[in-house]
Amino acid sequence: MTGIVSYGGYVPRYRLDRRKIFQAMGWMDPSTASNMRGEKAVANFDEDSITMAVAAGIDSLCGMDRSKVDGLYFASTTMPYKERLNAGICTAALGLKDQVRAADFGGGLKAGTTALLAALESVAAGGANTIMVCASDSRMGRPASGEEMIFGDAAAGFIVGNGEVIAEFKGSYSITYDFGDHYRGAFARFDRKWEDRWIRDLGYDHFLPEVIKGFLSKYGLKIQDFAKVIYDCHYGAERKKLNKMLGITAEMDQGNYQEQIGHCGAAQSLVMLAGALEGARPGDRLLVVSFGSGCDALCFEVTENILNKKSGRGISGSLANRAELDVYEKYLVWRDILPAEMGLRSEEDLWTRWTALWRKRKEVLGLWGSRCLKCGTPQLPAQKICVNPECGAVDQMEEYLFSDKKGQVVSFTGDMLAASYNPPAIYGAVEFEGGGKYYFDFVDCTLAEMATGLPVTFSFRRKYYDKKRDISGYFWKAVPVKEDK
Amino acid sequence: MASGIKDKVAILGMGCSRFGERWESGAEDLMVEAFTECLADAGIEKKEIQAAYLGTHFDEVNVGKASLPLSLALKLPFVPATRVENFCATATEALRAASYAVAAGAYDIVLALGVEKLKDTGYGGLPGGAGRGVNARMEAANMTAPGMFAQLATAYSAKWGISMEKIKDAITHVSVKSHANGAMNPKAHLRNVITEEQAKKAPMIAYPLGLFDCCGVSDGSAAAIVTTPEIARSLKRNQDIVFIKAIQVVCSSGEEEMFTKWDGSHFATTRRAATMAYNEAGIKDPRQEISMMEVHDCFSITEMVTMEDLHISPKGGAYEDIMSGFFDLKGQVPCQVDGGLKCFGHPIGASGLRMVYAMYEQLLDRVPEERKVKNARLGLTHNLGGFPWKNVAAISIVGRG
C-alpha cells in the first residue's frame, strides 16, 4: 500500500488585511476592491519558499526518524536559485542524510501535485521507501494589481511511503496545456496575467471538468464517491459555477483559504490537501486537483491509521498562530519593493565563502553540533576539544542535532542599531534543553513579549541576501513559543 | 613560580591626544600629538627609544596593517616595532609588550602607542561584522556592540531578581557621573553635564540601553614610554615615579559561550584577570586598597557588572554601591575620573593607554583640584574586548613608589 504517511503545513505568522492594501493602492485601480475581503499571509522578511518548505517539512516529520527519508521533492515557482539545487538546501536544513534523491519541481503551478505524484510513483515502483514532498510559494503581484491581494504565502509537506499510510494513493489523471494565463519570465519579480474572463471561461471552465471527468472515467468513479474535492480556483463565483457543473456539494468542497492565506501558487492544492487531512475520517475519498499549465488529479483513500497518527501543527495550527502586519509599507520593505534606508551596516559586503560554507554546511544549514562521548556535553558549534572545562576530551565527539530541540531564553535585547528589515532586531542567548547554548536572532515576536526563561523552538530562515551576487544565505533563528489562539 | 613584573618597570613619560571627532586630523596626526607630549614628559630624545609597540584595531579603515604606520609617522630611529591587536584591550597589550620587553632586560627604553581613527568609518557606533570573521556572516545573530552588552542587563536582572527599572536607575547614575567627570576634562570628547531625566528619556539603542548608556566613538591616541626603575630614578631625581604593579590579560576559552554554566550576567574573564592582577600587585583587599579606577564602560551596564567582577562590590551588590555614590568622583573608589570611555571617548586601539594616562596624571598630582582624587596611591585600569560571552579582559595596576 502506497500513500501519504504523514503531512504538515506552514503559514507564516504575519497576515496583511487586504483593506490596507486597498487603502494604500486602491487609488490606482479601484476595481481591485473586488479582491479586498480577508487577509493574505505574508512571509516574514527572512522567509522565502525554501524556509517555508523546510518549516512544512519539519511539521510533516511529527517525530519521525528523519534518517529514514530517502528523497525530497521540492515544488515552487519562487525558488531562490535557478542553478544550485534548492531541494538540496532543504535536505540539509531538514537534517536528512546525505544519501537522498532530491529534485526541484518548478514552472507551472501544478508543480506541487506533480512532485507529489512523482514521489508516490517512485515509492510504488520500489525506487525509494520514503520520500518527503514540500511545496511552497511566495509569489509577488505588482503593487496595485489584483494579484498583490490575491496571492498569499504558505507551504505544505508530505511524507510518502509504503505500509502504515494514512491516505492510500488510488490513482491519477493529468493534462498539460501551454496555457498562458499567468507567467513570469526568467528575470521578472512580479507575476503577469492575461484577462481574467479568459482564464475563467477557457481555463477553469474547461480544464477542471476535463481532468476531473477524465479521472472519473478512467477509474469508473462518480463525483459523489468523494468526501472532499480539493481543487485550485480562487475566483469565488467561478468556484460556485464549477461546483454546480461538477456536482460538488458544499460539504465536498474543501475551502481554499483565500480569505485566510491567499493563493499560494504551486503549494495551493497541497495546502488544501493538508487542511483536508486534518478533518478526514477513515474511508474518506479525497480528490486533489491542481491548476496551472494543465491539471493533475490525484485520488486518496483515508485509512484507519489516521486515527492514531501523531500530527504536527498543520495548516490550522499555523493559521491560529497569527499576527497582524500593522502597516502595508512593511510588506513592501520586506519584499524589497520599497527601497528603505537601512543604514551603513546593511551595506557591509561580507560575501559568501563557498568553501567555508561547504565545510560548515551541516552546522549552518542543519544546525548540527557535537556531543562529547566522554562527558555527554552537547556543544554548538561542533568542537574538536570538549568545552566542558572538567572534561577537555580531544576528538571524542559525535554529531548532535540541535534544530529539533527546545530551548529557553537566557538573555535578550531589542537592537535599534543593527541593520534590520523589522527593527528592533531582537536577539539573545538561548540554552538548549539537554545542554548547549547559542546566540540567536528571535523572530515572529515583539520585544514586549520577550522574557528570560521563555521557551523557544528553532526555525530555518534567510540570514542575509547579498544583492550584489544574488546569494541567499540561511541559518536558524529562535521563535518564542506562544499559546495557539 | 613566576614573580610577575611588580615594580620592575617604571613609566618614564606619557602622552594623550585630545579625543573626539577629530575631523581635521588623521591617525598620523593623532600619533604625533600623543607621542610629542609623551617624549617631552619622559625627558629623553627620540633616538633613545630602543623598541616600539603599536596598538590599533580597525586597520582597514585606520592606518593599515603592520607596525610601519608608527615608525613612519614618528620617524622612529630604525628600531624594532611590532603591531599588536586584541580588540578593545589592544593598547593595554601594547603596554604589556613594552613592559615585558623592559622587565626581560631586552631593552631599556620602549614606546607603547595606541591609536584609532574611527571617525573615518562613517558609522555612529562601530562597524559590524569585519572584526568577527567569515563565520559571523554564516551564522549567529545579527548583532551590534550595544545589543551584545545590553543582554547583561536582562541576564543580571534574572540572576539577582533586581528589576529592570532598578537596573536602569543604576546605569543612569553611572552615565550621569561619567558626564560630570568628563565635563571637567579638556581632553575629553563629550564635555556636557547631563541629568538623570535626559539619560532615561534618550532614544533606545538596544534595550535597555539608551543613547546615554553608550560610550563615545572617538578618534584619539595615547602613548607611554617605559623603562627600568634605575633609569627612571636617574632621569627623574626627586620626582614621584609611577610603577607598573601588575598587567594581566585573560582570554575566554569558549566556556562562557558554549557551556551552560555561565549565566550571562558577568564577565568570567574579568573576575580571573582581577584575581591575577591583585596577586601580582600584592593587593589583599581591593575595595580598601584601590584608590581609583578606569574601567571598560563601553556601556553603562558593563561598568555596573564590572564593579562586581573586579571584587570591589559584593556579588549582586553593585546597585547599592553605585546608588550610594561609592564610585563617584568624591566617593570611596572613584571610577572614570577622566570621563571614561563614555565621555573621554573610545578609540579602540588607544583606550587602554588613555586609562593608564588618567591614573598616571592623578598619581603625579597633575590634575586640577576639582577633579582630583584624594590620596591616590593605586590606580586600576580595565579593558574588555569582544563579546560578554567571549572576550579579552585586560587589567593593569599602576602606583607610586
Contacts between the chains, C-beta under 8 A, distances in Angstrom:
chain1	res1	chain2	res2	distance
A	344	B	122	5.6
A	344	B	123	5.6
A	344	B	127	7.4
A	345	B	123	7.4
A	345	B	127	7.2
A	345	B	128	4.8
A	345	B	144	7.3
A	348	B	127	6.9
A	348	B	128	5.3
A	348	B	129	5.8
A	348	B	130	7.2
A	350	B	129	5.0
A	350	B	130	7.5
A	350	B	134	7.3
A	350	B	136	7.5
A	350	B	137	4.3
A	351	B	137	7.8
A	352	B	137	7.3
A	352	B	138	7.7
A	353	B	134	5.3
A	356	B	134	5.4
A	356	B	135	7.5
A	356	B	138	7.0
A	357	B	138	6.2
A	360	B	135	7.4
A	360	B	138	6.4
A	360	B	139	7.7
A	363	B	139	6.9
A	364	B	138	4.9
A	364	B	139	5.4
A	377	B	259	7.0
A	379	B	258	5.0
A	379	B	259	7.7
A	380	B	258	6.7
A	381	B	139	7.5
A	383	B	254	7.3
A	383	B	258	7.3
A	387	B	253	7.5
A	387	B	254	4.9
A	387	B	255	6.0
A	387	B	258	4.5
A	387	B	259	5.0
A	388	B	259	5.9
A	389	B	253	6.9
A	389	B	255	5.6
A	389	B	259	7.2
A	410	B	155	6.2
A	410	B	158	7.7
A	410	B	263	7.2
A	410	B	264	5.2
A	411	B	151	3.7
A	411	B	152	7.3
A	411	B	154	4.7
A	411	B	155	3.9
A	411	B	158	7.6
A	411	B	264	4.4
A	412	B	151	6.3
A	412	B	154	5.4
A	413	B	146	7.9
A	413	B	147	4.7
A	413	B	150	3.8
A	413	B	151	5.2
A	413	B	153	7.9
A	413	B	154	6.9
A	413	B	206	4.7
A	413	B	207	5.2
A	413	B	209	7.8
A	414	B	204	7.5
A	414	B	206	6.8
A	414	B	207	4.3
A	415	B	143	7.2
A	415	B	144	5.7
A	415	B	146	6.7
A	415	B	147	3.6
A	415	B	150	7.3
A	415	B	205	7.5
A	415	B	206	4.2
A	415	B	207	7.8
A	416	B	203	7.4
A	416	B	204	5.7
A	416	B	205	5.8
A	416	B	206	6.7
A	417	B	125	5.7
A	417	B	144	4.5
A	417	B	146	5.8
A	417	B	147	7.0
A	417	B	205	5.5
A	417	B	206	6.3
A	418	B	128	7.9
A	418	B	142	5.3
A	418	B	143	6.6
A	418	B	144	4.8
A	418	B	147	6.1
A	418	B	206	8.0
A	419	B	128	7.4
A	419	B	142	7.1
A	420	B	142	6.9
A	424	B	204	7.5
A	424	B	206	7.4
A	424	B	207	6.9
A	425	B	141	7.7
A	425	B	142	5.6
A	425	B	143	7.9
A	425	B	147	7.0
A	427	B	141	3.6
A	427	B	142	6.9
A	427	B	143	6.1
A	427	B	147	6.5
A	428	B	141	7.5
A	428	B	151	5.4
A	428	B	154	7.2
A	429	B	151	6.5
A	429	B	155	7.4
A	429	B	264	5.5
A	429	B	389	7.1
A	431	B	260	5.3
A	435	B	260	5.9
A	436	B	258	7.2
A	436	B	260	7.3
A	437	B	257	7.0
A	437	B	258	5.8
A	437	B	259	7.3
A	437	B	260	5.4
A	438	B	140	7.4
A	438	B	258	7.9
A	439	B	140	5.4
A	439	B	141	4.9
A	439	B	143	7.1
A	439	B	257	8.0
A	439	B	389	7.2
A	440	B	140	7.8
A	440	B	141	5.6
A	441	B	141	4.4
A	441	B	142	5.8
A	447	B	207	6.1
A	452	B	154	5.6
A	452	B	155	6.9
A	452	B	157	7.4
A	452	B	158	4.0
A	453	B	158	7.1
A	463	B	137	7.9
A	463	B	138	7.3
A	463	B	139	7.5
A	463	B	142	7.6
A	464	B	137	6.9
A	473	B	137	7.1
A	473	B	138	6.6
A	475	B	138	6.6
A	475	B	139	5.0
A	475	B	140	7.7
